[in-house]
Amino acid sequence: MLREGDGVTGGIFFGAAFNNGYILAPNRHERKSLGGATLFHVGGEVGYEITPTYNVSLYLNHSSNGGFDRYNQALNDLGLRFGVRF
């Protein structure tokens, strides 16, 4: 339950991602065809400050070429991040 003074955070981002992956993967069951070396990188995060030292957050990252190239198998990451402030 949230209490007064609890630290809830959130953020969104947009930028570029550069990779050396396959434009057209030779084995599409094991690798993704990314379509290009430059991709769009978007995502978001929501977090909670447990104490002033410890925090936890849930994030989602998405990278793709936005449909500008022939092949566009996106990379998606969903994760939980635990942080320690020094």
Protein Blocks (a to p, Z undefined) as FASTA:
>chain_A
ZZehiacdddddddddddfbdfbdfblmlpccehiabdcdddddddddfblmbccddddd
dddehopambdcdcddddddddddZZ
